[in-house]
């Protein structure tokens, strides 16, 4: 649940603030957080049963984290290139 809350909170913050990251990245974060909460609730009721949706939820969250990492890496590279 904490992982899902992190995705939602960071996603909303990115979607609201302009400039640092594109808004669609924040939207993906919120979407991934909601899917992860859904997965947590499913595990609470059913258990760790294998399902095709579990992999989809985790893949969506992993893709969002990877996109965030790429954007942060690019931002760091441009900041270090500008400083003498």
PyMOL Python script that loads the backbone (N, CA, C, O; Angstrom):
from pymol import cmd

cmd.read_pdbstr("""\
ATOM      1  N   UNK A   1       0.820  -1.191   0.000  1.00  0.00           N
ATOM      2  CA  UNK A   1       0.000   0.000   0.000  1.00  0.00           C
ATOM      3  C   UNK A   1       0.864   1.255   0.000  1.00  0.00           C
ATOM      4  O   UNK A   1       0.497   2.255  -0.616  1.00  0.00           O
ATOM      5  N   UNK A   2       2.005   1.215   0.683  1.00  0.00           N
ATOM      6  CA  UNK A   2       2.871   2.386   0.698  1.00  0.00           C
ATOM      7  C   UNK A   2       3.454   2.664  -0.681  1.00  0.00           C
ATOM      8  O   UNK A   2       3.625   3.822  -1.063  1.00  0.00           O
ATOM      9  N   UNK A   3       3.756   1.618  -1.422  1.00  0.00           N
ATOM     10  CA  UNK A   3       4.262   1.803  -2.780  1.00  0.00           C
ATOM     11  C   UNK A   3       3.203   2.476  -3.640  1.00  0.00           C
ATOM     12  O   UNK A   3       3.524   3.349  -4.446  1.00  0.00           O
ATOM     13  N   UNK A   4       1.961   2.086  -3.480  1.00  0.00           N
ATOM     14  CA  UNK A   4       0.873   2.694  -4.244  1.00  0.00           C
ATOM     15  C   UNK A   4       0.671   4.142  -3.835  1.00  0.00           C
ATOM     16  O   UNK A   4       0.452   5.004  -4.685  1.00  0.00           O
ATOM     17  N   UNK A   5       0.744   4.415  -2.536  1.00  0.00           N
ATOM     18  CA  UNK A   5       0.590   5.794  -2.063  1.00  0.00           C
ATOM     19  C   UNK A   5       1.703   6.682  -2.611  1.00  0.00           C
ATOM     20  O   UNK A   5       1.464   7.839  -2.954  1.00  0.00           O
ATOM     21  N   UNK A   6       2.913   6.144  -2.694  1.00  0.00           N
ATOM     22  CA  UNK A   6       4.023   6.903  -3.256  1.00  0.00           C
ATOM     23  C   UNK A   6       3.759   7.251  -4.711  1.00  0.00           C
ATOM     24  O   UNK A   6       3.981   8.388  -5.127  1.00  0.00           O
ATOM     25  N   UNK A   7       3.292   6.291  -5.482  1.00  0.00           N
ATOM     26  CA  UNK A   7       2.977   6.560  -6.885  1.00  0.00           C
ATOM     27  C   UNK A   7       1.905   7.615  -7.043  1.00  0.00           C
ATOM     28  O   UNK A   7       2.011   8.482  -7.910  1.00  0.00           O
ATOM     29  N   UNK A   8       0.876   7.553  -6.221  1.00  0.00           N
ATOM     30  CA  UNK A   8      -0.218   8.524  -6.317  1.00  0.00           C
ATOM     31  C   UNK A   8       0.254   9.907  -5.878  1.00  0.00           C
ATOM     32  O   UNK A   8      -0.020  10.896  -6.557  1.00  0.00           O
ATOM     33  N   UNK A   9       0.954   9.987  -4.762  1.00  0.00           N
ATOM     34  CA  UNK A   9       1.390  11.297  -4.254  1.00  0.00           C
ATOM     35  C   UNK A   9       2.373  11.963  -5.214  1.00  0.00           C
ATOM     36  O   UNK A   9       2.214  13.138  -5.548  1.00  0.00           O
ATOM     37  N   UNK A  10       3.379  11.227  -5.656  1.00  0.00           N
ATOM     38  CA  UNK A  10       4.326  11.807  -6.597  1.00  0.00           C
ATOM     39  C   UNK A  10       3.664  12.107  -7.940  1.00  0.00           C
ATOM     40  O   UNK A  10       3.978  13.113  -8.577  1.00  0.00           O
ATOM     41  N   UNK A  11       2.758  11.246  -8.367  1.00  0.00           N
ATOM     42  CA  UNK A  11       2.065  11.483  -9.624  1.00  0.00           C
ATOM     43  C   UNK A  11       1.232  12.747  -9.592  1.00  0.00           C
ATOM     44  O   UNK A  11       1.237  13.516 -10.553  1.00  0.00           O
ATOM     45  N   UNK A  12       0.513  12.975  -8.500  1.00  0.00           N
ATOM     46  CA  UNK A  12      -0.290  14.198  -8.368  1.00  0.00           C
ATOM     47  C   UNK A  12       0.622  15.417  -8.311  1.00  0.00           C
ATOM     48  O   UNK A  12       0.331  16.438  -8.935  1.00  0.00           O
ATOM     49  N   UNK A  13       1.718  15.321  -7.572  1.00  0.00           N
ATOM     50  CA  UNK A  13       2.641  16.452  -7.474  1.00  0.00           C
ATOM     51  C   UNK A  13       3.249  16.795  -8.829  1.00  0.00           C
ATOM     52  O   UNK A  13       3.407  17.971  -9.158  1.00  0.00           O
ATOM     53  N   UNK A  14       3.586  15.796  -9.604  1.00  0.00           N
ATOM     54  CA  UNK A  14       4.157  16.036 -10.928  1.00  0.00           C
ATOM     55  C   UNK A  14       3.102  16.587 -11.875  1.00  0.00           C
ATOM     56  O   UNK A  14       3.393  17.467 -12.686  1.00  0.00           O
ATOM     57  N   UNK A  15       1.880  16.076 -11.777  1.00  0.00           N
ATOM     58  CA  UNK A  15       0.817  16.539 -12.663  1.00  0.00           C
ATOM     59  C   UNK A  15       0.405  17.972 -12.362  1.00  0.00           C
ATOM     60  O   UNK A  15      -0.004  18.696 -13.270  1.00  0.00           O
ATOM     61  N   UNK A  16       0.506  18.394 -11.107  1.00  0.00           N
ATOM     62  CA  UNK A  16       0.094  19.749 -10.738  1.00  0.00           C
ATOM     63  C   UNK A  16       1.168  20.775 -11.095  1.00  0.00           C
ATOM     64  O   UNK A  16       0.862  21.835 -11.641  1.00  0.00           O
ATOM     65  N   UNK A  17       2.419  20.459 -10.785  1.00  0.00           N
ATOM     66  CA  UNK A  17       3.498  21.417 -11.010  1.00  0.00           C
ATOM     67  C   UNK A  17       3.973  21.378 -12.452  1.00  0.00           C
ATOM     68  O   UNK A  17       4.138  20.307 -13.036  1.00  0.00           O
ATOM     69  N   UNK A  18       4.185  22.528 -13.006  1.00  0.00           N
ATOM     70  CA  UNK A  18       4.651  22.610 -14.382  1.00  0.00           C
ATOM     71  C   UNK A  18       6.152  22.814 -14.407  1.00  0.00           C
ATOM     72  O   UNK A  18       6.724  23.417 -13.499  1.00  0.00           O
ATOM     73  N   UNK A  19       6.784  22.307 -15.455  1.00  0.00           N
ATOM     74  CA  UNK A  19       8.177  22.617 -15.687  1.00  0.00           C
ATOM     75  C   UNK A  19       9.151  21.472 -15.521  1.00  0.00           C
ATOM     76  O   UNK A  19       9.881  21.155 -16.460  1.00  0.00           O
ATOM     77  N   UNK A  20       9.188  20.852 -14.382  1.00  0.00           N
ATOM     78  CA  UNK A  20      10.222  19.856 -14.123  1.00  0.00           C
ATOM     79  C   UNK A  20      10.028  18.596 -14.965  1.00  0.00           C
ATOM     80  O   UNK A  20      10.969  18.112 -15.594  1.00  0.00           O
ATOM     81  N   UNK A  21       8.833  18.081 -14.973  1.00  0.00           N
ATOM     82  CA  UNK A  21       8.521  16.870 -15.727  1.00  0.00           C
ATOM     83  C   UNK A  21       7.229  17.091 -16.500  1.00  0.00           C
ATOM     84  O   UNK A  21       6.409  17.919 -16.104  1.00  0.00           O
ATOM     85  N   UNK A  22       7.036  16.367 -17.594  1.00  0.00           N
ATOM     86  CA  UNK A  22       5.766  16.482 -18.313  1.00  0.00           C
ATOM     87  C   UNK A  22       4.596  15.979 -17.463  1.00  0.00           C
ATOM     88  O   UNK A  22       4.764  15.089 -16.629  1.00  0.00           O
ATOM     89  N   UNK A  23       3.440  16.542 -17.677  1.00  0.00           N
ATOM     90  CA  UNK A  23       2.267  16.173 -16.882  1.00  0.00           C
ATOM     91  C   UNK A  23       1.826  14.733 -17.123  1.00  0.00           C
ATOM     92  O   UNK A  23       1.278  14.097 -16.222  1.00  0.00           O
ATOM     93  N   UNK A  24       2.055  14.217 -18.312  1.00  0.00           N
ATOM     94  CA  UNK A  24       1.615  12.853 -18.596  1.00  0.00           C
ATOM     95  C   UNK A  24       2.378  11.847 -17.739  1.00  0.00           C
ATOM     96  O   UNK A  24       1.867  10.761 -17.465  1.00  0.00           O
ATOM     97  N   UNK A  25       3.594  12.190 -17.314  1.00  0.00           N
ATOM     98  CA  UNK A  25       4.343  11.307 -16.422  1.00  0.00           C
ATOM     99  C   UNK A  25       3.631  11.213 -15.069  1.00  0.00           C
ATOM    100  O   UNK A  25       3.553  10.139 -14.472  1.00  0.00           O
ATOM    101  N   UNK A  26       3.120  12.338 -14.601  1.00  0.00           N
ATOM    102  CA  UNK A  26       2.345  12.329 -13.360  1.00  0.00           C
ATOM    103  C   UNK A  26       1.069  11.522 -13.489  1.00  0.00           C
ATOM    104  O   UNK A  26       0.669  10.828 -12.555  1.00  0.00           O
ATOM    105  N   UNK A  27       0.429  11.613 -14.650  1.00  0.00           N
ATOM    106  CA  UNK A  27      -0.782  10.826 -14.885  1.00  0.00           C
ATOM    107  C   UNK A  27      -0.509   9.338 -14.854  1.00  0.00           C
ATOM    108  O   UNK A  27      -1.301   8.561 -14.320  1.00  0.00           O
ATOM    109  N   UNK A  28       0.611   8.945 -15.428  1.00  0.00           N
ATOM    110  CA  UNK A  28       0.982   7.526 -15.388  1.00  0.00           C
ATOM    111  C   UNK A  28       1.259   7.095 -13.952  1.00  0.00           C
ATOM    112  O   UNK A  28       0.919   5.976 -13.566  1.00  0.00           O
ATOM    113  N   UNK A  29       1.873   7.971 -13.157  1.00  0.00           N
ATOM    114  CA  UNK A  29       2.143   7.654 -11.762  1.00  0.00           C
ATOM    115  C   UNK A  29       0.872   7.444 -10.958  1.00  0.00           C
ATOM    116  O   UNK A  29       0.778   6.513 -10.159  1.00  0.00           O
ATOM    117  N   UNK A  30      -0.112   8.320 -11.176  1.00  0.00           N
ATOM    118  CA  UNK A  30      -1.398   8.166 -10.483  1.00  0.00           C
ATOM    119  C   UNK A  30      -2.072   6.873 -10.922  1.00  0.00           C
ATOM    120  O   UNK A  30      -2.590   6.126 -10.092  1.00  0.00           O
ATOM    121  N   UNK A  31      -2.067   6.611 -12.219  1.00  0.00           N
ATOM    122  CA  UNK A  31      -2.675   5.390 -12.752  1.00  0.00           C
ATOM    123  C   UNK A  31      -1.993   4.150 -12.187  1.00  0.00           C
ATOM    124  O   UNK A  31      -2.662   3.194 -11.793  1.00  0.00           O
ATOM    125  N   UNK A  32      -0.660   4.164 -12.147  1.00  0.00           N
ATOM    126  CA  UNK A  32       0.078   3.017 -11.605  1.00  0.00           C
ATOM    127  C   UNK A  32      -0.199   2.842 -10.115  1.00  0.00           C
ATOM    128  O   UNK A  32      -0.290   1.713  -9.633  1.00  0.00           O
ATOM    129  N   UNK A  33      -0.334   3.939  -9.386  1.00  0.00           N
ATOM    130  CA  UNK A  33      -0.650   3.846  -7.960  1.00  0.00           C
ATOM    131  C   UNK A  33      -2.023   3.259  -7.713  1.00  0.00           C
ATOM    132  O   UNK A  33      -2.203   2.443  -6.809  1.00  0.00           O
ATOM    133  N   UNK A  34      -2.992   3.672  -8.512  1.00  0.00           N
ATOM    134  CA  UNK A  34      -4.349   3.127  -8.380  1.00  0.00           C
ATOM    135  C   UNK A  34      -4.365   1.636  -8.707  1.00  0.00           C
ATOM    136  O   UNK A  34      -5.020   0.854  -8.017  1.00  0.00           O
ATOM    137  N   UNK A  35      -3.652   1.246  -9.745  1.00  0.00           N
ATOM    138  CA  UNK A  35      -3.578  -0.175 -10.085  1.00  0.00           C
ATOM    139  C   UNK A  35      -2.900  -0.975  -8.976  1.00  0.00           C
ATOM    140  O   UNK A  35      -3.306  -2.100  -8.684  1.00  0.00           O
ATOM    141  N   UNK A  36      -1.881  -0.403  -8.365  1.00  0.00           N
ATOM    142  CA  UNK A  36      -1.187  -1.097  -7.294  1.00  0.00           C
ATOM    143  C   UNK A  36      -2.068  -1.248  -6.060  1.00  0.00           C
ATOM    144  O   UNK A  36      -2.020  -2.281  -5.393  1.00  0.00           O
ATOM    145  N   UNK A  37      -2.868  -0.238  -5.748  1.00  0.00           N
ATOM    146  CA  UNK A  37      -3.822  -0.359  -4.641  1.00  0.00           C
ATOM    147  C   UNK A  37      -4.831  -1.466  -4.938  1.00  0.00           C
ATOM    148  O   UNK A  37      -5.180  -2.252  -4.056  1.00  0.00           O
ATOM    149  N   UNK A  38      -5.291  -1.521  -6.172  1.00  0.00           N
ATOM    150  CA  UNK A  38      -6.212  -2.585  -6.568  1.00  0.00           C
ATOM    151  C   UNK A  38      -5.561  -3.955  -6.388  1.00  0.00           C
ATOM    152  O   UNK A  38      -6.209  -4.899  -5.936  1.00  0.00           O
ATOM    153  N   UNK A  39      -4.291  -4.062  -6.739  1.00  0.00           N
ATOM    154  CA  UNK A  39      -3.569  -5.318  -6.562  1.00  0.00           C
ATOM    155  C   UNK A  39      -3.431  -5.665  -5.081  1.00  0.00           C
ATOM    156  O   UNK A  39      -3.562  -6.831  -4.708  1.00  0.00           O
ATOM    157  N   UNK A  40      -3.167  -4.671  -4.234  1.00  0.00           N
ATOM    158  CA  UNK A  40      -3.052  -4.912  -2.787  1.00  0.00           C
ATOM    159  C   UNK A  40      -4.360  -5.423  -2.203  1.00  0.00           C
ATOM    160  O   UNK A  40      -4.360  -6.333  -1.373  1.00  0.00           O
ATOM    161  N   UNK A  41      -5.455  -4.851  -2.626  1.00  0.00           N
ATOM    162  CA  UNK A  41      -6.767  -5.284  -2.135  1.00  0.00           C
ATOM    163  C   UNK A  41      -7.066  -6.703  -2.606  1.00  0.00           C
ATOM    164  O   UNK A  41      -7.619  -7.508  -1.856  1.00  0.00           O
ATOM    165  N   UNK A  42      -6.700  -7.005  -3.848  1.00  0.00           N
ATOM    166  CA  UNK A  42      -6.911  -8.360  -4.373  1.00  0.00           C
ATOM    167  C   UNK A  42      -6.098  -9.374  -3.579  1.00  0.00           C
ATOM    168  O   UNK A  42      -6.599 -10.450  -3.254  1.00  0.00           O
ATOM    169  N   UNK A  43      -4.867  -9.045  -3.268  1.00  0.00           N
ATOM    170  CA  UNK A  43      -4.026  -9.959  -2.489  1.00  0.00           C
ATOM    171  C   UNK A  43      -4.597 -10.129  -1.085  1.00  0.00           C
ATOM    172  O   UNK A  43      -4.527 -11.222  -0.524  1.00  0.00           O
ATOM    173  N   UNK A  44      -5.160  -9.073  -0.510  1.00  0.00           N
ATOM    174  CA  UNK A  44      -5.726  -9.166   0.828  1.00  0.00           C
ATOM    175  C   UNK A  44      -6.922 -10.110   0.870  1.00  0.00           C
ATOM    176  O   UNK A  44      -7.115 -10.815   1.860  1.00  0.00           O
ATOM    177  N   UNK A  45      -7.721 -10.134  -0.182  1.00  0.00           N
ATOM    178  CA  UNK A  45      -8.914 -10.978  -0.192  1.00  0.00           C
ATOM    179  C   UNK A  45      -8.658 -12.382  -0.725  1.00  0.00           C
ATOM    180  O   UNK A  45      -9.220 -13.347  -0.206  1.00  0.00           O
ATOM    181  N   UNK A  46      -7.835 -12.514  -1.736  1.00  0.00           N
ATOM    182  CA  UNK A  46      -7.634 -13.808  -2.393  1.00  0.00           C
ATOM    183  C   UNK A  46      -6.334 -14.471  -1.953  1.00  0.00           C
ATOM    184  O   UNK A  46      -6.270 -15.694  -1.832  1.00  0.00           O
ATOM    185  N   UNK A  47      -5.319 -13.685  -1.719  1.00  0.00           N
ATOM    186  CA  UNK A  47      -4.000 -14.221  -1.423  1.00  0.00           C
ATOM    187  C   UNK A  47      -3.101 -14.042  -2.631  1.00  0.00           C
ATOM    188  O   UNK A  47      -3.446 -13.354  -3.591  1.00  0.00           O
ATOM    189  N   UNK A  48      -1.962 -14.667  -2.561  1.00  0.00           N
ATOM    190  CA  UNK A  48      -0.997 -14.512  -3.635  1.00  0.00           C
ATOM    191  C   UNK A  48      -1.268 -15.501  -4.767  1.00  0.00           C
ATOM    192  O   UNK A  48      -0.394 -16.285  -5.136  1.00  0.00           O
ATOM    193  N   UNK A  49      -2.455 -15.462  -5.304  1.00  0.00           N
ATOM    194  CA  UNK A  49      -2.793 -16.310  -6.442  1.00  0.00           C
ATOM    195  C   UNK A  49      -2.221 -15.668  -7.700  1.00  0.00           C
ATOM    196  O   UNK A  49      -2.269 -14.450  -7.873  1.00  0.00           O
ATOM    197  N   UNK A  50      -1.694 -16.491  -8.553  1.00  0.00           N
ATOM    198  CA  UNK A  50      -1.122 -15.956  -9.781  1.00  0.00           C
ATOM    199  C   UNK A  50      -2.233 -15.533 -10.730  1.00  0.00           C
ATOM    200  O   UNK A  50      -3.197 -16.265 -10.957  1.00  0.00           O
ATOM    201  N   UNK A  51      -2.078 -14.372 -11.259  1.00  0.00           N
ATOM    202  CA  UNK A  51      -3.057 -13.872 -12.206  1.00  0.00           C
ATOM    203  C   UNK A  51      -2.381 -12.978 -13.228  1.00  0.00           C
ATOM    204  O   UNK A  51      -1.297 -12.449 -12.987  1.00  0.00           O
ATOM    205  N   UNK A  52      -3.019 -12.819 -14.347  1.00  0.00           N
ATOM    206  CA  UNK A  52      -2.430 -11.993 -15.394  1.00  0.00           C
ATOM    207  C   UNK A  52      -2.489 -10.510 -15.041  1.00  0.00           C
ATOM    208  O   UNK A  52      -1.674  -9.732 -15.537  1.00  0.00           O
ATOM    209  N   UNK A  53      -3.424 -10.108 -14.203  1.00  0.00           N
ATOM    210  CA  UNK A  53      -3.520  -8.702 -13.832  1.00  0.00           C
ATOM    211  C   UNK A  53      -2.412  -8.291 -12.872  1.00  0.00           C
ATOM    212  O   UNK A  53      -1.975  -7.141 -12.896  1.00  0.00           O
ATOM    213  N   UNK A  54      -1.954  -9.200 -12.037  1.00  0.00           N
ATOM    214  CA  UNK A  54      -0.868  -8.867 -11.112  1.00  0.00           C
ATOM    215  C   UNK A  54       0.372  -8.427 -11.871  1.00  0.00           C
ATOM    216  O   UNK A  54       1.008  -7.436 -11.514  1.00  0.00           O
ATOM    217  N   UNK A  55       0.708  -9.154 -12.902  1.00  0.00           N
ATOM    218  CA  UNK A  55       1.880  -8.797 -13.703  1.00  0.00           C
ATOM    219  C   UNK A  55       1.671  -7.460 -14.417  1.00  0.00           C
ATOM    220  O   UNK A  55       2.615  -6.685 -14.569  1.00  0.00           O
ATOM    221  N   UNK A  56       0.450  -7.192 -14.849  1.00  0.00           N
ATOM    222  CA  UNK A  56       0.155  -5.933 -15.523  1.00  0.00           C
ATOM    223  C   UNK A  56       0.315  -4.760 -14.569  1.00  0.00           C
ATOM    224  O   UNK A  56       0.869  -3.728 -14.947  1.00  0.00           O
ATOM    225  N   UNK A  57      -0.157  -4.901 -13.354  1.00  0.00           N
ATOM    226  CA  UNK A  57      -0.033  -3.828 -12.366  1.00  0.00           C
ATOM    227  C   UNK A  57       1.429  -3.539 -12.063  1.00  0.00           C
ATOM    228  O   UNK A  57       1.855  -2.384 -12.047  1.00  0.00           O
ATOM    229  N   UNK A  58       2.179  -4.583 -11.825  1.00  0.00           N
ATOM    230  CA  UNK A  58       3.580  -4.397 -11.476  1.00  0.00           C
ATOM    231  C   UNK A  58       4.380  -3.873 -12.660  1.00  0.00           C
ATOM    232  O   UNK A  58       5.299  -3.074 -12.480  1.00  0.00           O
ATOM    233  N   UNK A  59       4.046  -4.306 -13.853  1.00  0.00           N
ATOM    234  CA  UNK A  59       4.737  -3.814 -15.044  1.00  0.00           C
ATOM    235  C   UNK A  59       4.445  -2.327 -15.259  1.00  0.00           C
ATOM    236  O   UNK A  59       5.345  -1.567 -15.617  1.00  0.00           O
ATOM    237  N   UNK A  60       3.198  -1.909 -15.044  1.00  0.00           N
ATOM    238  CA  UNK A  60       2.849  -0.495 -15.190  1.00  0.00           C
ATOM    239  C   UNK A  60       3.635   0.351 -14.205  1.00  0.00           C
ATOM    240  O   UNK A  60       4.154   1.404 -14.573  1.00  0.00           O
ATOM    241  N   UNK A  61       3.729  -0.088 -12.973  1.00  0.00           N
ATOM    242  CA  UNK A  61       4.484   0.659 -11.967  1.00  0.00           C
ATOM    243  C   UNK A  61       5.968   0.689 -12.313  1.00  0.00           C
ATOM    244  O   UNK A  61       6.617   1.724 -12.161  1.00  0.00           O
ATOM    245  N   UNK A  62       6.508  -0.428 -12.773  1.00  0.00           N
ATOM    246  CA  UNK A  62       7.926  -0.493 -13.136  1.00  0.00           C
ATOM    247  C   UNK A  62       8.231   0.419 -14.323  1.00  0.00           C
ATOM    248  O   UNK A  62       9.276   1.069 -14.351  1.00  0.00           O
ATOM    249  N   UNK A  63       7.335   0.472 -15.295  1.00  0.00           N
ATOM    250  CA  UNK A  63       7.528   1.361 -16.446  1.00  0.00           C
ATOM    251  C   UNK A  63       7.515   2.816 -15.995  1.00  0.00           C
ATOM    252  O   UNK A  63       8.311   3.623 -16.475  1.00  0.00           O
ATOM    253  N   UNK A  64       6.606   3.158 -15.067  1.00  0.00           N
ATOM    254  CA  UNK A  64       6.568   4.532 -14.566  1.00  0.00           C
ATOM    255  C   UNK A  64       7.860   4.899 -13.847  1.00  0.00           C
ATOM    256  O   UNK A  64       8.397   5.988 -14.046  1.00  0.00           O
ATOM    257  N   UNK A  65       8.359   3.993 -13.015  1.00  0.00           N
ATOM    258  CA  UNK A  65       9.608   4.252 -12.298  1.00  0.00           C
ATOM    259  C   UNK A  65      10.761   4.411 -13.287  1.00  0.00           C
ATOM    260  O   UNK A  65      11.632   5.259 -13.092  1.00  0.00           O
ATOM    261  N   UNK A  66      10.771   3.611 -14.335  1.00  0.00           N
ATOM    262  CA  UNK A  66      11.820   3.714 -15.348  1.00  0.00           C
ATOM    263  C   UNK A  66      11.736   5.039 -16.100  1.00  0.00           C
ATOM    264  O   UNK A  66      12.762   5.671 -16.354  1.00  0.00           O
ATOM    265  N   UNK A  67      10.533   5.466 -16.456  1.00  0.00           N
ATOM    266  CA  UNK A  67      10.355   6.752 -17.136  1.00  0.00           C
ATOM    267  C   UNK A  67      10.826   7.891 -16.237  1.00  0.00           C
ATOM    268  O   UNK A  67      11.498   8.812 -16.704  1.00  0.00           O
ATOM    269  N   UNK A  68      10.477   7.835 -14.949  1.00  0.00           N
ATOM    270  CA  UNK A  68      10.932   8.862 -14.008  1.00  0.00           C
ATOM    271  C   UNK A  68      12.456   8.877 -13.914  1.00  0.00           C
ATOM    272  O   UNK A  68      13.064   9.946 -13.876  1.00  0.00           O
ATOM    273  N   UNK A  69      13.063   7.718 -13.876  1.00  0.00           N
ATOM    274  CA  UNK A  69      14.521   7.639 -13.813  1.00  0.00           C
ATOM    275  C   UNK A  69      15.180   8.239 -15.035  1.00  0.00           C
ATOM    276  O   UNK A  69      16.200   8.919 -14.924  1.00  0.00           O
ATOM    277  N   UNK A  70      14.605   7.992 -16.204  1.00  0.00           N
ATOM    278  CA  UNK A  70      15.161   8.552 -17.442  1.00  0.00           C
ATOM    279  C   UNK A  70      15.069  10.075 -17.432  1.00  0.00           C
ATOM    280  O   UNK A  70      16.034  10.759 -17.773  1.00  0.00           O
ATOM    281  N   UNK A  71      13.910  10.607 -17.042  1.00  0.00           N
ATOM    282  CA  UNK A  71      13.753  12.057 -16.994  1.00  0.00           C
ATOM    283  C   UNK A  71      14.684  12.693 -15.968  1.00  0.00           C
ATOM    284  O   UNK A  71      15.255  13.751 -16.231  1.00  0.00           O
ATOM    285  N   UNK A  72      14.847  12.066 -14.801  1.00  0.00           N
ATOM    286  CA  UNK A  72      15.743  12.620 -13.788  1.00  0.00           C
ATOM    287  C   UNK A  72      17.204  12.541 -14.243  1.00  0.00           C
ATOM    288  O   UNK A  72      17.989  13.448 -13.971  1.00  0.00           O
ATOM    289  N   UNK A  73      17.563  11.465 -14.931  1.00  0.00           N
ATOM    290  CA  UNK A  73      18.919  11.317 -15.429  1.00  0.00           C
ATOM    291  C   UNK A  73      19.210  12.384 -16.487  1.00  0.00           C
ATOM    292  O   UNK A  73      20.278  12.996 -16.471  1.00  0.00           O
ATOM    293  N   UNK A  74      18.269  12.610 -17.402  1.00  0.00           N
ATOM    294  CA  UNK A  74      18.464  13.643 -18.419  1.00  0.00           C
ATOM    295  C   UNK A  74      18.578  15.021 -17.783  1.00  0.00           C
ATOM    296  O   UNK A  74      19.390  15.842 -18.211  1.00  0.00           O
ATOM    297  N   UNK A  75      17.775  15.271 -16.773  1.00  0.00           N
ATOM    298  CA  UNK A  75      17.824  16.562 -16.097  1.00  0.00           C
ATOM    299  C   UNK A  75      19.163  16.749 -15.382  1.00  0.00           C
ATOM    300  O   UNK A  75      19.714  17.850 -15.374  1.00  0.00           O
ATOM    301  N   UNK A  76      19.677  15.696 -14.792  1.00  0.00           N
ATOM    302  CA  UNK A  76      20.973  15.769 -14.125  1.00  0.00           C
ATOM    303  C   UNK A  76      22.083  15.994 -15.125  1.00  0.00           C
ATOM    304  O   UNK A  76      23.007  16.765 -14.862  1.00  0.00           O
ATOM    305  N   UNK A  77      22.011  15.338 -16.264  1.00  0.00           N
ATOM    306  CA  UNK A  77      23.058  15.493 -17.278  1.00  0.00           C
ATOM    307  C   UNK A  77      23.081  16.912 -17.827  1.00  0.00           C
ATOM    308  O   UNK A  77      24.162  17.446 -18.075  1.00  0.00           O
ATOM    309  N   UNK A  78      21.932  17.538 -18.024  1.00  0.00           N
ATOM    310  CA  UNK A  78      21.913  18.902 -18.530  1.00  0.00           C
ATOM    311  C   UNK A  78      22.368  19.888 -17.466  1.00  0.00           C
ATOM    312  O   UNK A  78      22.992  20.898 -17.791  1.00  0.00           O
ATOM    313  N   UNK A  79      22.065  19.612 -16.187  1.00  0.00           N
ATOM    314  CA  UNK A  79      22.511  20.504 -15.110  1.00  0.00           C
ATOM    315  C   UNK A  79      24.017  20.444 -14.909  1.00  0.00           C
ATOM    316  O   UNK A  79      24.644  21.472 -14.656  1.00  0.00           O
ATOM    317  N   UNK A  80      24.603  19.274 -15.016  1.00  0.00           N
ATOM    318  CA  UNK A  80      26.046  19.149 -14.821  1.00  0.00           C
ATOM    319  C   UNK A  80      26.805  19.699 -16.029  1.00  0.00           C
ATOM    320  O   UNK A  80      27.937  20.159 -15.883  1.00  0.00           O
ATOM    321  N   UNK A  81      26.207  19.660 -17.204  1.00  0.00           N
ATOM    322  CA  UNK A  81      26.867  20.199 -18.389  1.00  0.00           C
ATOM    323  C   UNK A  81      26.882  21.728 -18.363  1.00  0.00           C
ATOM    324  O   UNK A  81      27.776  22.350 -18.937  1.00  0.00           O
ATOM    325  N   UNK A  82      25.895  22.332 -17.697  1.00  0.00           N
ATOM    326  CA  UNK A  82      25.810  23.785 -17.645  1.00  0.00           C
ATOM    327  C   UNK A  82      26.747  24.392 -16.610  1.00  0.00           C
ATOM    328  O   UNK A  82      27.174  25.536 -16.770  1.00  0.00           O
ATOM    329  N   UNK A  83      27.075  23.660 -15.562  1.00  0.00           N
ATOM    330  CA  UNK A  83      27.922  24.212 -14.503  1.00  0.00           C
ATOM    331  C   UNK A  83      29.385  24.112 -14.891  1.00  0.00           C
ATOM    332  O   UNK A  83      29.803  23.103 -15.459  1.00  0.00           O
ATOM    333  N   UNK A  84      30.178  25.145 -14.594  1.00  0.00           N
ATOM    334  CA  UNK A  84      31.614  25.099 -14.967  1.00  0.00           C
ATOM    335  C   UNK A  84      32.426  24.273 -14.011  1.00  0.00           C
ATOM    336  O   UNK A  84      33.637  24.138 -14.185  1.00  0.00           O
TER     337      UNK A  84
END
""", "prot")
cmd.dss("prot")
cmd.show_as("cartoon", "prot")
cmd.util.cbc("prot")
cmd.orient("prot")
